Amino acid sequence: MTITNAVSAMAGAFIMGSLLLNNANMFAEVNWLWLTFFVGFNLLQSAFTGFCPAAKFFKAVGFKDSDCCVKD
């Protein structure tokens, strides 16, 4: 799995998890939506700045960079 795929998978899991926790009867709390907002905001800012903490983490633990678009 590449870093890009891992970041996308993690973001999707966090978004779905926070929405499920917001709607679950036992954990019904509107504050779970702040997690969804944070993930979305982080994805948006990384598109403009190129800085993504999750990508740095996945690189540190050994995930590979995507080399499909590398030009020499």
mmCIF file as Biopython writes it, N, C-alpha, C and O atoms, coordinates in Angstrom:
data_model
#
loop_
_atom_site.group_PDB
_atom_site.id
_atom_site.type_symbol
_atom_site.label_atom_id
_atom_site.label_alt_id
_atom_site.label_comp_id
_atom_site.label_asym_id
_atom_site.label_entity_id
_atom_site.label_seq_id
_atom_site.pdbx_PDB_ins_code
_atom_site.Cartn_x
_atom_site.Cartn_y
_atom_site.Cartn_z
_atom_site.occupancy
_atom_site.B_iso_or_equiv
_atom_site.auth_seq_id
_atom_site.auth_asym_id
_atom_site.pdbx_PDB_model_num
ATOM 1   N N  . MET A ? 1  ? 0.857   -1.169 0.000   1.0 0.0 1  A 1 
ATOM 2   C CA . MET A ? 1  ? 0.000   0.000  0.000   1.0 0.0 1  A 1 
ATOM 3   C C  . MET A ? 1  ? 0.904   1.234  0.000   1.0 0.0 1  A 1 
ATOM 4   O O  . MET A ? 1  ? 1.905   1.284  0.715   1.0 0.0 1  A 1 
ATOM 5   N N  . THR A ? 2  ? 0.541   2.214  -0.802  1.0 0.0 2  A 1 
ATOM 6   C CA . THR A ? 2  ? 1.340   3.435  -0.863  1.0 0.0 2  A 1 
ATOM 7   C C  . THR A ? 2  ? 0.887   4.411  0.217   1.0 0.0 2  A 1 
ATOM 8   O O  . THR A ? 2  ? -0.159  4.227  0.838   1.0 0.0 2  A 1 
ATOM 9   N N  . ILE A ? 3  ? 1.687   5.445  0.429   1.0 0.0 3  A 1 
ATOM 10  C CA . ILE A ? 3  ? 1.355   6.467  1.430   1.0 0.0 3  A 1 
ATOM 11  C C  . ILE A ? 3  ? 0.041   7.151  1.064   1.0 0.0 3  A 1 
ATOM 12  O O  . ILE A ? 3  ? -0.798  7.389  1.933   1.0 0.0 3  A 1 
ATOM 13  N N  . THR A ? 4  ? -0.141  7.465  -0.211  1.0 0.0 4  A 1 
ATOM 14  C CA . THR A ? 4  ? -1.376  8.131  -0.654  1.0 0.0 4  A 1 
ATOM 15  C C  . THR A ? 4  ? -2.596  7.277  -0.363  1.0 0.0 4  A 1 
ATOM 16  O O  . THR A ? 4  ? -3.610  7.779  0.123   1.0 0.0 4  A 1 
ATOM 17  N N  . ASN A ? 5  ? -2.502  5.991  -0.658  1.0 0.0 5  A 1 
ATOM 18  C CA . ASN A ? 5  ? -3.622  5.089  -0.380  1.0 0.0 5  A 1 
ATOM 19  C C  . ASN A ? 5  ? -3.873  4.961  1.117   1.0 0.0 5  A 1 
ATOM 20  O O  . ASN A ? 5  ? -5.026  4.910  1.545   1.0 0.0 5  A 1 
ATOM 21  N N  . ALA A ? 6  ? -2.819  4.907  1.914   1.0 0.0 6  A 1 
ATOM 22  C CA . ALA A ? 6  ? -2.965  4.786  3.363   1.0 0.0 6  A 1 
ATOM 23  C C  . ALA A ? 6  ? -3.624  6.033  3.957   1.0 0.0 6  A 1 
ATOM 24  O O  . ALA A ? 6  ? -4.476  5.926  4.840   1.0 0.0 6  A 1 
ATOM 25  N N  . VAL A ? 7  ? -3.232  7.210  3.474   1.0 0.0 7  A 1 
ATOM 26  C CA . VAL A ? 7  ? -3.839  8.457  3.970   1.0 0.0 7  A 1 
ATOM 27  C C  . VAL A ? 7  ? -5.313  8.493  3.603   1.0 0.0 7  A 1 
ATOM 28  O O  . VAL A ? 7  ? -6.149  8.855  4.431   1.0 0.0 7  A 1 
ATOM 29  N N  . SER A ? 8  ? -5.641  8.120  2.370   1.0 0.0 8  A 1 
ATOM 30  C CA . SER A ? 8  ? -7.047  8.103  1.953   1.0 0.0 8  A 1 
ATOM 31  C C  . SER A ? 8  ? -7.860  7.106  2.777   1.0 0.0 8  A 1 
ATOM 32  O O  . SER A ? 8  ? -8.982  7.403  3.188   1.0 0.0 8  A 1 
ATOM 33  N N  . ALA A ? 9  ? -7.295  5.929  3.015   1.0 0.0 9  A 1 
ATOM 34  C CA . ALA A ? 9  ? -7.997  4.917  3.806   1.0 0.0 9  A 1 
ATOM 35  C C  . ALA A ? 9  ? -8.206  5.385  5.243   1.0 0.0 9  A 1 
ATOM 36  O O  . ALA A ? 9  ? -9.279  5.190  5.812   1.0 0.0 9  A 1 
ATOM 37  N N  . MET A ? 10 ? -7.186  6.000  5.826   1.0 0.0 10 A 1 
ATOM 38  C CA . MET A ? 10 ? -7.312  6.485  7.195   1.0 0.0 10 A 1 
ATOM 39  C C  . MET A ? 10 ? -8.349  7.606  7.285   1.0 0.0 10 A 1 
ATOM 40  O O  . MET A ? 10 ? -9.162  7.621  8.209   1.0 0.0 10 A 1 
ATOM 41  N N  . ALA A ? 11 ? -8.327  8.537  6.341   1.0 0.0 11 A 1 
ATOM 42  C CA . ALA A ? 11 ? -9.292  9.639  6.351   1.0 0.0 11 A 1 
ATOM 43  C C  . ALA A ? 11 ? -10.713 9.102  6.210   1.0 0.0 11 A 1 
ATOM 44  O O  . ALA A ? 11 ? -11.615 9.528  6.931   1.0 0.0 11 A 1 
ATOM 45  N N  . GLY A ? 12 ? -10.911 8.174  5.290   1.0 0.0 12 A 1 
ATOM 46  C CA . GLY A ? 12 ? -12.239 7.586  5.119   1.0 0.0 12 A 1 
ATOM 47  C C  . GLY A ? 12 ? -12.717 6.861  6.357   1.0 0.0 12 A 1 
ATOM 48  O O  . GLY A ? 12 ? -13.885 6.961  6.731   1.0 0.0 12 A 1 
ATOM 49  N N  . ALA A ? 13 ? -11.809 6.125  6.999   1.0 0.0 13 A 1 
ATOM 50  C CA . ALA A ? 13 ? -12.183 5.394  8.216   1.0 0.0 13 A 1 
ATOM 51  C C  . ALA A ? 13 ? -12.548 6.355  9.348   1.0 0.0 13 A 1 
ATOM 52  O O  . ALA A ? 13 ? -13.520 6.123  10.068  1.0 0.0 13 A 1 
ATOM 53  N N  . PHE A ? 14 ? -11.777 7.428  9.508   1.0 0.0 14 A 1 
ATOM 54  C CA . PHE A ? 14 ? -12.090 8.401  10.557  1.0 0.0 14 A 1 
ATOM 55  C C  . PHE A ? 14 ? -13.417 9.107  10.289  1.0 0.0 14 A 1 
ATOM 56  O O  . PHE A ? 14 ? -14.204 9.320  11.211  1.0 0.0 14 A 1 
ATOM 57  N N  . ILE A ? 15 ? -13.665 9.467  9.048   1.0 0.0 15 A 1 
ATOM 58  C CA . ILE A ? 15 ? -14.917 10.151 8.719   1.0 0.0 15 A 1 
ATOM 59  C C  . ILE A ? 15 ? -16.111 9.228  8.956   1.0 0.0 15 A 1 
ATOM 60  O O  . ILE A ? 15 ? -17.086 9.624  9.595   1.0 0.0 15 A 1 
ATOM 61  N N  . MET A ? 16 ? -16.036 8.006  8.444   1.0 0.0 16 A 1 
ATOM 62  C CA . MET A ? 16 ? -17.145 7.080  8.661   1.0 0.0 16 A 1 
ATOM 63  C C  . MET A ? 16 ? -17.318 6.752  10.140  1.0 0.0 16 A 1 
ATOM 64  O O  . MET A ? 16 ? -18.445 6.664  10.629  1.0 0.0 16 A 1 
ATOM 65  N N  . GLY A ? 17 ? -16.207 6.570  10.854  1.0 0.0 17 A 1 
ATOM 66  C CA . GLY A ? 17 ? -16.289 6.274  12.282  1.0 0.0 17 A 1 
ATOM 67  C C  . GLY A ? 17 ? -16.923 7.385  13.081  1.0 0.0 17 A 1 
ATOM 68  O O  . GLY A ? 17 ? -17.756 7.132  13.951  1.0 0.0 17 A 1 
ATOM 69  N N  . SER A ? 18 ? -16.532 8.631  12.792  1.0 0.0 18 A 1 
ATOM 70  C CA . SER A ? 18 ? -17.108 9.747  13.552  1.0 0.0 18 A 1 
ATOM 71  C C  . SER A ? 18 ? -18.580 9.926  13.234  1.0 0.0 18 A 1 
ATOM 72  O O  . SER A ? 18 ? -19.360 10.284 14.116  1.0 0.0 18 A 1 
ATOM 73  N N  . LEU A ? 19 ? -18.976 9.684  11.996  1.0 0.0 19 A 1 
ATOM 74  C CA . LEU A ? 19 ? -20.395 9.779  11.656  1.0 0.0 19 A 1 
ATOM 75  C C  . LEU A ? 19 ? -21.196 8.660  12.313  1.0 0.0 19 A 1 
ATOM 76  O O  . LEU A ? 19 ? -22.312 8.888  12.781  1.0 0.0 19 A 1 
ATOM 77  N N  . LEU A ? 20 ? -20.631 7.447  12.351  1.0 0.0 20 A 1 
ATOM 78  C CA . LEU A ? 20 ? -21.310 6.350  13.026  1.0 0.0 20 A 1 
ATOM 79  C C  . LEU A ? 20 ? -21.429 6.603  14.528  1.0 0.0 20 A 1 
ATOM 80  O O  . LEU A ? 20 ? -22.470 6.329  15.125  1.0 0.0 20 A 1 
ATOM 81  N N  . LEU A ? 21 ? -20.366 7.124  15.137  1.0 0.0 21 A 1 
ATOM 82  C CA . LEU A ? 21 ? -20.422 7.415  16.568  1.0 0.0 21 A 1 
ATOM 83  C C  . LEU A ? 21 ? -21.409 8.532  16.871  1.0 0.0 21 A 1 
ATOM 84  O O  . LEU A ? 21 ? -22.026 8.543  17.937  1.0 0.0 21 A 1 
ATOM 85  N N  . ASN A ? 22 ? -21.563 9.463  15.950  1.0 0.0 22 A 1 
ATOM 86  C CA . ASN A ? 22 ? -22.524 10.544 16.137  1.0 0.0 22 A 1 
ATOM 87  C C  . ASN A ? 22 ? -23.952 10.021 16.078  1.0 0.0 22 A 1 
ATOM 88  O O  . ASN A ? 22 ? -24.834 10.544 16.760  1.0 0.0 22 A 1 
ATOM 89  N N  . ASN A ? 23 ? -24.185 9.001  15.273  1.0 0.0 23 A 1 
ATOM 90  C CA . ASN A ? 23 ? -25.540 8.484  15.092  1.0 0.0 23 A 1 
ATOM 91  C C  . ASN A ? 23 ? -25.861 7.263  15.944  1.0 0.0 23 A 1 
ATOM 92  O O  . ASN A ? 23 ? -27.018 6.847  16.009  1.0 0.0 23 A 1 
ATOM 93  N N  . ALA A ? 24 ? -24.870 6.687  16.591  1.0 0.0 24 A 1 
ATOM 94  C CA . ALA A ? 24 ? -25.117 5.508  17.430  1.0 0.0 24 A 1 
ATOM 95  C C  . ALA A ? 24 ? -25.902 5.920  18.670  1.0 0.0 24 A 1 
ATOM 96  O O  . ALA A ? 24 ? -25.677 6.992  19.230  1.0 0.0 24 A 1 
ATOM 97  N N  . ASN A ? 25 ? -26.807 5.076  19.083  1.0 0.0 25 A 1 
ATOM 98  C CA . ASN A ? 25 ? -27.637 5.397  20.242  1.0 0.0 25 A 1 
ATOM 99  C C  . ASN A ? 25 ? -26.822 5.559  21.510  1.0 0.0 25 A 1 
ATOM 100 O O  . ASN A ? 25 ? -27.104 6.434  22.329  1.0 0.0 25 A 1 
ATOM 101 N N  . MET A ? 26 ? -25.818 4.723  21.672  1.0 0.0 26 A 1 
ATOM 102 C CA . MET A ? 26 ? -25.045 4.747  22.910  1.0 0.0 26 A 1 
ATOM 103 C C  . MET A ? 26 ? -24.081 5.946  22.963  1.0 0.0 26 A 1 
ATOM 104 O O  . MET A ? 26 ? -23.799 6.464  24.044  1.0 0.0 26 A 1 
ATOM 105 N N  . PHE A ? 27 ? -23.581 6.385  21.808  1.0 0.0 27 A 1 
ATOM 106 C CA . PHE A ? 27 ? -22.586 7.449  21.779  1.0 0.0 27 A 1 
ATOM 107 C C  . PHE A ? 27 ? -23.108 8.713  21.105  1.0 0.0 27 A 1 
ATOM 108 O O  . PHE A ? 27 ? -22.310 9.527  20.641  1.0 0.0 27 A 1 
ATOM 109 N N  . ALA A ? 28 ? -24.418 8.897  21.039  1.0 0.0 28 A 1 
ATOM 110 C CA . ALA A ? 28 ? -24.994 10.041 20.337  1.0 0.0 28 A 1 
ATOM 111 C C  . ALA A ? 28 ? -24.487 11.343 20.951  1.0 0.0 28 A 1 
ATOM 112 O O  . ALA A ? 28 ? -24.921 11.750 22.028  1.0 0.0 28 A 1 
ATOM 113 N N  . GLU A ? 29 ? -23.584 11.969 20.259  1.0 0.0 29 A 1 
ATOM 114 C CA . GLU A ? 29 ? -22.980 13.206 20.735  1.0 0.0 29 A 1 
ATOM 115 C C  . GLU A ? 29 ? -22.552 14.008 19.520  1.0 0.0 29 A 1 
ATOM 116 O O  . GLU A ? 29 ? -21.796 13.519 18.680  1.0 0.0 29 A 1 
ATOM 117 N N  . VAL A ? 30 ? -23.028 15.224 19.427  1.0 0.0 30 A 1 
ATOM 118 C CA . VAL A ? 30 ? -22.735 16.060 18.266  1.0 0.0 30 A 1 
ATOM 119 C C  . VAL A ? 30 ? -21.248 16.414 18.172  1.0 0.0 30 A 1 
ATOM 120 O O  . VAL A ? 30 ? -20.769 16.782 17.100  1.0 0.0 30 A 1 
ATOM 121 N N  . ASN A ? 31 ? -20.528 16.309 19.267  1.0 0.0 31 A 1 
ATOM 122 C CA . ASN A ? 31 ? -19.109 16.660 19.249  1.0 0.0 31 A 1 
ATOM 123 C C  . ASN A ? 31 ? -18.259 15.710 18.410  1.0 0.0 31 A 1 
ATOM 124 O O  . ASN A ? 31 ? -17.131 16.052 18.055  1.0 0.0 31 A 1 
ATOM 125 N N  . TRP A ? 32 ? -18.782 14.515 18.082  1.0 0.0 32 A 1 
ATOM 126 C CA . TRP A ? 32 ? -18.044 13.622 17.184  1.0 0.0 32 A 1 
ATOM 127 C C  . TRP A ? 32 ? -17.890 14.237 15.806  1.0 0.0 32 A 1 
ATOM 128 O O  . TRP A ? 32 ? -16.987 13.857 15.060  1.0 0.0 32 A 1 
ATOM 129 N N  . LEU A ? 33 ? -18.759 15.187 15.452  1.0 0.0 33 A 1 
ATOM 130 C CA . LEU A ? 33 ? -18.657 15.834 14.148  1.0 0.0 33 A 1 
ATOM 131 C C  . LEU A ? 33 ? -17.415 16.720 14.052  1.0 0.0 33 A 1 
ATOM 132 O O  . LEU A ? 33 ? -16.967 17.025 12.946  1.0 0.0 33 A 1 
ATOM 133 N N  . TRP A ? 34 ? -16.855 17.133 15.176  1.0 0.0 34 A 1 
ATOM 134 C CA . TRP A ? 34 ? -15.605 17.900 15.137  1.0 0.0 34 A 1 
ATOM 135 C C  . TRP A ? 34 ? -14.470 17.056 14.573  1.0 0.0 34 A 1 
ATOM 136 O O  . TRP A ? 34 ? -13.579 17.588 13.911  1.0 0.0 34 A 1 
ATOM 137 N N  . LEU A ? 35 ? -14.486 15.755 14.822  1.0 0.0 35 A 1 
ATOM 138 C CA . LEU A ? 35 ? -13.484 14.868 14.232  1.0 0.0 35 A 1 
ATOM 139 C C  . LEU A ? 35 ? -13.624 14.851 12.709  1.0 0.0 35 A 1 
ATOM 140 O O  . LEU A ? 35 ? -12.626 14.891 11.990  1.0 0.0 35 A 1 
ATOM 141 N N  . THR A ? 36 ? -14.856 14.792 12.226  1.0 0.0 36 A 1 
ATOM 142 C CA . THR A ? 36 ? -15.099 14.840 10.786  1.0 0.0 36 A 1 
ATOM 143 C C  . THR A ? 36 ? -14.596 16.153 10.206  1.0 0.0 36 A 1 
ATOM 144 O O  . THR A ? 36 ? -13.956 16.165 9.155   1.0 0.0 36 A 1 
ATOM 145 N N  . PHE A ? 37 ? -14.885 17.263 10.889  1.0 0.0 37 A 1 
ATOM 146 C CA . PHE A ? 37 ? -14.415 18.576 10.437  1.0 0.0 37 A 1 
ATOM 147 C C  . PHE A ? 37 ? -12.887 18.624 10.396  1.0 0.0 37 A 1 
ATOM 148 O O  . PHE A ? 37 ? -12.312 19.122 9.429   1.0 0.0 37 A 1 
ATOM 149 N N  . PHE A ? 38 ? -12.229 18.114 11.430  1.0 0.0 38 A 1 
ATOM 150 C CA . PHE A ? 38 ? -10.768 18.137 11.485  1.0 0.0 38 A 1 
ATOM 151 C C  . PHE A ? 38 ? -10.153 17.352 10.339  1.0 0.0 38 A 1 
ATOM 152 O O  . PHE A ? 38 ? -9.194  17.812 9.719   1.0 0.0 38 A 1 
ATOM 153 N N  . VAL A ? 39 ? -10.687 16.180 10.049  1.0 0.0 39 A 1 
ATOM 154 C CA . VAL A ? 39 ? -10.161 15.361 8.950   1.0 0.0 39 A 1 
ATOM 155 C C  . VAL A ? 39 ? -10.352 16.087 7.622   1.0 0.0 39 A 1 
ATOM 156 O O  . VAL A ? 39 ? -9.429  16.146 6.809   1.0 0.0 39 A 1 
ATOM 157 N N  . GLY A ? 40 ? -11.531 16.633 7.400   1.0 0.0 40 A 1 
ATOM 158 C CA . GLY A ? 40 ? -11.793 17.371 6.166   1.0 0.0 40 A 1 
ATOM 159 C C  . GLY A ? 40 ? -10.911 18.596 6.027   1.0 0.0 40 A 1 
ATOM 160 O O  . GLY A ? 40 ? -10.390 18.871 4.946   1.0 0.0 40 A 1 
ATOM 161 N N  . PHE A ? 41 ? -10.741 19.338 7.121   1.0 0.0 41 A 1 
ATOM 162 C CA . PHE A ? 41 ? -9.884  20.519 7.098   1.0 0.0 41 A 1 
ATOM 163 C C  . PHE A ? 41 ? -8.436  20.136 6.799   1.0 0.0 41 A 1 
ATOM 164 O O  . PHE A ? 41 ? -7.758  20.820 6.033   1.0 0.0 41 A 1 
ATOM 165 N N  . ASN A ? 42 ? -7.963  19.055 7.396   1.0 0.0 42 A 1 
ATOM 166 C CA . ASN A ? 42 ? -6.597  18.603 7.157   1.0 0.0 42 A 1 
ATOM 167 C C  . ASN A ? 42 ? -6.400  18.189 5.700   1.0 0.0 42 A 1 
ATOM 168 O O  . ASN A ? 42 ? -5.359  18.483 5.113   1.0 0.0 42 A 1 
ATOM 169 N N  . LEU A ? 43 ? -7.381  17.512 5.111   1.0 0.0 43 A 1 
ATOM 170 C CA . LEU A ? 43 ? -7.291  17.142 3.704   1.0 0.0 43 A 1 
ATOM 171 C C  . LEU A ? 43 ? -7.253  18.380 2.809   1.0 0.0 43 A 1 
ATOM 172 O O  . LEU A ? 43 ? -6.500  18.427 1.837   1.0 0.0 43 A 1 
ATOM 173 N N  . LEU A ? 44 ? -8.061  19.370 3.138   1.0 0.0 44 A 1 
ATOM 174 C CA . LEU A ? 44 ? -8.101  20.603 2.350   1.0 0.0 44 A 1 
ATOM 175 C C  . LEU A ? 44 ? -6.792  21.377 2.447   1.0 0.0 44 A 1 
ATOM 176 O O  . LEU A ? 44 ? -6.252  21.808 1.428   1.0 0.0 44 A 1 
ATOM 177 N N  . GLN A ? 45 ? -6.277  21.557 3.662   1.0 0.0 45 A 1 
ATOM 178 C CA . GLN A ? 45 ? -5.041  22.319 3.802   1.0 0.0 45 A 1 
ATOM 179 C C  . GLN A ? 45 ? -3.867  21.585 3.191   1.0 0.0 45 A 1 
ATOM 180 O O  . GLN A ? 45 ? -2.953  22.228 2.675   1.0 0.0 45 A 1 
ATOM 181 N N  . SER A ? 46 ? -3.855  20.255 3.231   1.0 0.0 46 A 1 
ATOM 182 C CA . SER A ? 46 ? -2.734  19.528 2.640   1.0 0.0 46 A 1 
ATOM 183 C C  . SER A ? 46 ? -2.744  19.618 1.117   1.0 0.0 46 A 1 
ATOM 184 O O  . SER A ? 46 ? -1.694  19.513 0.483   1.0 0.0 46 A 1 
ATOM 185 N N  . ALA A ? 47 ? -3.916  19.810 0.531   1.0 0.0 47 A 1 
ATOM 186 C CA . ALA A ? 47 ? -3.994  19.988 -0.918  1.0 0.0 47 A 1 
ATOM 187 C C  . ALA A ? 47 ? -3.308  21.282 -1.348  1.0 0.0 47 A 1 
ATOM 188 O O  . ALA A ? 47 ? -2.739  21.353 -2.437  1.0 0.0 47 A 1 
ATOM 189 N N  . PHE A ? 48 ? -3.361  22.304 -0.494  1.0 0.0 48 A 1 
ATOM 190 C CA . PHE A ? 48 ? -2.762  23.595 -0.835  1.0 0.0 48 A 1 
ATOM 191 C C  . PHE A ? 48 ? -1.329  23.733 -0.351  1.0 0.0 48 A 1 
ATOM 192 O O  . PHE A ? 48 ? -0.510  24.357 -1.025  1.0 0.0 48 A 1 
ATOM 193 N N  . THR A ? 49 ? -1.011  23.162 0.802   1.0 0.0 49 A 1 
ATOM 194 C CA . THR A ? 49 ? 0.319   23.365 1.389   1.0 0.0 49 A 1 
ATOM 195 C C  . THR A ? 49 ? 1.271   22.206 1.137   1.0 0.0 49 A 1 
ATOM 196 O O  . THR A ? 49 ? 2.488   22.391 1.168   1.0 0.0 49 A 1 
ATOM 197 N N  . GLY A ? 50 ? 0.739   21.014 0.887   1.0 0.0 50 A 1 
ATOM 198 C CA . GLY A ? 50 ? 1.576   19.840 0.716   1.0 0.0 50 A 1 
ATOM 199 C C  . GLY A ? 50 ? 2.021   19.216 2.025   1.0 0.0 50 A 1 
ATOM 200 O O  . GLY A ? 50 ? 2.740   18.217 2.018   1.0 0.0 50 A 1 
ATOM 201 N N  . PHE A ? 51 ? 1.606   19.788 3.154   1.0 0.0 51 A 1 
ATOM 202 C CA . PHE A ? 51 ? 1.970   19.256 4.467   1.0 0.0 51 A 1 
ATOM 203 C C  . PHE A ? 51 ? 0.843   18.366 4.983   1.0 0.0 51 A 1 
ATOM 204 O O  . PHE A ? 51 ? -0.294  18.812 5.132   1.0 0.0 51 A 1 
ATOM 205 N N  . CYS A ? 52 ? 1.171   17.103 5.253   1.0 0.0 52 A 1 
ATOM 206 C CA . CYS A ? 52 ? 0.189   16.158 5.770   1.0 0.0 52 A 1 
ATOM 207 C C  . CYS A ? 52 ? 0.835   15.334 6.882   1.0 0.0 52 A 1 
ATOM 208 O O  . CYS A ? 52 ? 1.705   14.507 6.609   1.0 0.0 52 A 1 
ATOM 209 N N  . PRO A ? 53 ? 0.422   15.550 8.128   1.0 0.0 53 A 1 
ATOM 210 C CA . PRO A ? 53 ? 1.001   14.789 9.235   1.0 0.0 53 A 1 
ATOM 211 C C  . PRO A ? 53 ? 0.816   13.278 9.081   1.0 0.0 53 A 1 
ATOM 212 O O  . PRO A ? 53 ? 1.700   12.507 9.453   1.0 0.0 53 A 1 
ATOM 213 N N  . ALA A ? 54 ? -0.313  12.855 8.542   1.0 0.0 54 A 1 
ATOM 214 C CA . ALA A ? 54 ? -0.549  11.416 8.367   1.0 0.0 54 A 1 
ATOM 215 C C  . ALA A ? 54 ? 0.442   10.819 7.372   1.0 0.0 54 A 1 
ATOM 216 O O  . ALA A ? 54 ? 0.921   9.702  7.572   1.0 0.0 54 A 1 
ATOM 217 N N  . ALA A ? 55 ? 0.754   11.547 6.306   1.0 0.0 55 A 1 
ATOM 218 C CA . ALA A ? 55 ? 1.720   11.055 5.322   1.0 0.0 55 A 1 
ATOM 219 C C  . ALA A ? 55 ? 3.107   10.930 5.948   1.0 0.0 55 A 1 
ATOM 220 O O  . ALA A ? 55 ? 3.831   9.974  5.669   1.0 0.0 55 A 1 
ATOM 221 N N  . LYS A ? 56 ? 3.475   11.887 6.790   1.0 0.0 56 A 1 
ATOM 222 C CA . LYS A ? 56 ? 4.769   11.803 7.478   1.0 0.0 56 A 1 
ATOM 223 C C  . LYS A ? 56 ? 4.804   10.573 8.386   1.0 0.0 56 A 1 
ATOM 224 O O  . LYS A ? 56 ? 5.818   9.879  8.458   1.0 0.0 56 A 1 
ATOM 225 N N  . PHE A ? 57 ? 3.705   10.308 9.071   1.0 0.0 57 A 1 
ATOM 226 C CA . PHE A ? 57 ? 3.637   9.145  9.949   1.0 0.0 57 A 1 
ATOM 227 C C  . PHE A ? 57 ? 3.774   7.853  9.151   1.0 0.0 57 A 1 
ATOM 228 O O  . PHE A ? 57 ? 4.564   6.979  9.510   1.0 0.0 57 A 1 
ATOM 229 N N  . PHE A ? 58 ? 3.005   7.730  8.065   1.0 0.0 58 A 1 
ATOM 230 C CA . PHE A ? 58 ? 3.060   6.502  7.267   1.0 0.0 58 A 1 
ATOM 231 C C  . PHE A ? 58 ? 4.437   6.305  6.636   1.0 0.0 58 A 1 
ATOM 232 O O  . PHE A ? 58 ? 4.899   5.172  6.501   1.0 0.0 58 A 1 
ATOM 233 N N  . LYS A ? 59 ? 5.091   7.390  6.252   1.0 0.0 59 A 1 
ATOM 234 C CA . LYS A ? 59 ? 6.443   7.271  5.706   1.0 0.0 59 A 1 
ATOM 235 C C  . LYS A ? 59 ? 7.407   6.795  6.787   1.0 0.0 59 A 1 
ATOM 236 O O  . LYS A ? 59 ? 8.293   5.984  6.519   1.0 0.0 59 A 1 
ATOM 237 N N  . ALA A ? 60 ? 7.233   7.299  8.010   1.0 0.0 60 A 1 
ATOM 238 C CA . ALA A ? 60 ? 8.117   6.919  9.115   1.0 0.0 60 A 1 
ATOM 239 C C  . ALA A ? 60 ? 7.979   5.445  9.490   1.0 0.0 60 A 1 
ATOM 240 O O  . ALA A ? 60 ? 8.947   4.819  9.921   1.0 0.0 60 A 1 
ATOM 241 N N  . VAL A ? 61 ? 6.783   4.894  9.328   1.0 0.0 61 A 1 
ATOM 242 C CA . VAL A ? 61 ? 6.590   3.487  9.691   1.0 0.0 61 A 1 
ATOM 243 C C  . VAL A ? 61 ? 6.869   2.535  8.532   1.0 0.0 61 A 1 
ATOM 244 O O  . VAL A ? 61 ? 6.735   1.321  8.684   1.0 0.0 61 A 1 
ATOM 245 N N  . GLY A ? 62 ? 7.259   3.079  7.364   1.0 0.0 62 A 1 
ATOM 246 C CA . GLY A ? 62 ? 7.737   2.220  6.298   1.0 0.0 62 A 1 
ATOM 247 C C  . GLY A ? 62 ? 6.872   2.057  5.069   1.0 0.0 62 A 1 
ATOM 248 O O  . GLY A ? 62 ? 7.179   1.225  4.215   1.0 0.0 62 A 1 
ATOM 249 N N  . PHE A ? 63 ? 5.806   2.818  4.950   1.0 0.0 63 A 1 
ATOM 250 C CA . PHE A ? 63 ? 5.016   2.741  3.729   1.0 0.0 63 A 1 
ATOM 251 C C  . PHE A ? 63 ? 5.808   3.350  2.586   1.0 0.0 63 A 1 
ATOM 252 O O  . PHE A ? 63 ? 6.655   4.216  2.807   1.0 0.0 63 A 1 
ATOM 253 N N  . LYS A ? 64 ? 5.538   2.902  1.363   1.0 0.0 64 A 1 
ATOM 254 C CA . LYS A ? 64 ? 6.290   3.355  0.198   1.0 0.0 64 A 1 
ATOM 255 C C  . LYS A ? 64 ? 5.595   4.532  -0.473  1.0 0.0 64 A 1 
ATOM 256 O O  . LYS A ? 64 ? 4.369   4.633  -0.475  1.0 0.0 64 A 1 
ATOM 257 N N  . ASP A ? 65 ? 6.418   5.433  -1.051  1.0 0.0 65 A 1 
ATOM 258 C CA . ASP A ? 65 ? 5.879   6.517  -1.864  1.0 0.0 65 A 1 
ATOM 259 C C  . ASP A ? 65 ? 5.353   5.951  -3.161  1.0 0.0 65 A 1 
ATOM 260 O O  . ASP A ? 65 ? 5.848   4.939  -3.658  1.0 0.0 65 A 1 
ATOM 261 N N  . SER A ? 66 ? 4.348   6.609  -3.706  1.0 0.0 66 A 1 
ATOM 262 C CA . SER A ? 66 ? 3.835   6.210  -5.012  1.0 0.0 66 A 1 
ATOM 263 C C  . SER A ? 66 ? 4.799   6.712  -6.079  1.0 0.0 66 A 1 
ATOM 264 O O  . SER A ? 66 ? 5.075   7.910  -6.155  1.0 0.0 66 A 1 
ATOM 265 N N  . ASP A ? 67 ? 5.309   5.808  -6.897  1.0 0.0 67 A 1 
ATOM 266 C CA . ASP A ? 67 ? 6.267   6.222  -7.924  1.0 0.0 67 A 1 
ATOM 267 C C  . ASP A ? 67 ? 5.661   6.152  -9.321  1.0 0.0 67 A 1 
ATOM 268 O O  . ASP A ? 67 ? 6.394   6.093  -10.309 1.0 0.0 67 A 1 
ATOM 269 N N  . CYS A ? 68 ? 4.349   6.158  -9.415  1.0 0.0 68 A 1 
ATOM 270 C CA . CYS A ? 68 ? 3.718   6.061  -10.726 1.0 0.0 68 A 1 
ATOM 271 C C  . CYS A ? 68 ? 3.837   7.356  -11.515 1.0 0.0 68 A 1 
ATOM 272 O O  . CYS A ? 68 ? 3.769   7.341  -12.744 1.0 0.0 68 A 1 
ATOM 273 N N  . CYS A ? 69 ? 4.012   8.459  -10.832 1.0 0.0 69 A 1 
ATOM 274 C CA . CYS A ? 69 ? 4.026   9.757  -11.514 1.0 0.0 69 A 1 
ATOM 275 C C  . CYS A ? 69 ? 5.391   10.444 -11.420 1.0 0.0 69 A 1 
ATOM 276 O O  . CYS A ? 69 ? 5.489   11.640 -11.692 1.0 0.0 69 A 1 
ATOM 277 N N  . VAL A ? 70 ? 6.417   9.734  -11.050 1.0 0.0 70 A 1 
ATOM 278 C CA . VAL A ? 70 ? 7.746   10.322 -10.912 1.0 0.0 70 A 1 
ATOM 279 C C  . VAL A ? 70 ? 8.348   10.520 -12.292 1.0 0.0 70 A 1 
ATOM 280 O O  . VAL A ? 70 ? 8.383   9.600  -13.109 1.0 0.0 70 A 1 
ATOM 281 N N  . LYS A ? 71 ? 8.821   11.735 -12.538 1.0 0.0 71 A 1 
ATOM 282 C CA . LYS A ? 71 ? 9.448   12.046 -13.815 1.0 0.0 71 A 1 
ATOM 283 C C  . LYS A ? 71 ? 10.903  12.387 -13.572 1.0 0.0 71 A 1 
ATOM 284 O O  . LYS A ? 71 ? 11.229  13.145 -12.659 1.0 0.0 71 A 1 
ATOM 285 N N  . ASP A ? 72 ? 11.778  11.824 -14.392 1.0 0.0 72 A 1 
ATOM 286 C CA . ASP A ? 72 ? 13.210  12.111 -14.257 1.0 0.0 72 A 1 
ATOM 287 C C  . ASP A ? 72 ? 13.618  13.253 -15.144 1.0 0.0 72 A 1 
ATOM 288 O O  . ASP A ? 72 ? 14.789  13.633 -15.161 1.0 0.0 72 A 1 
#
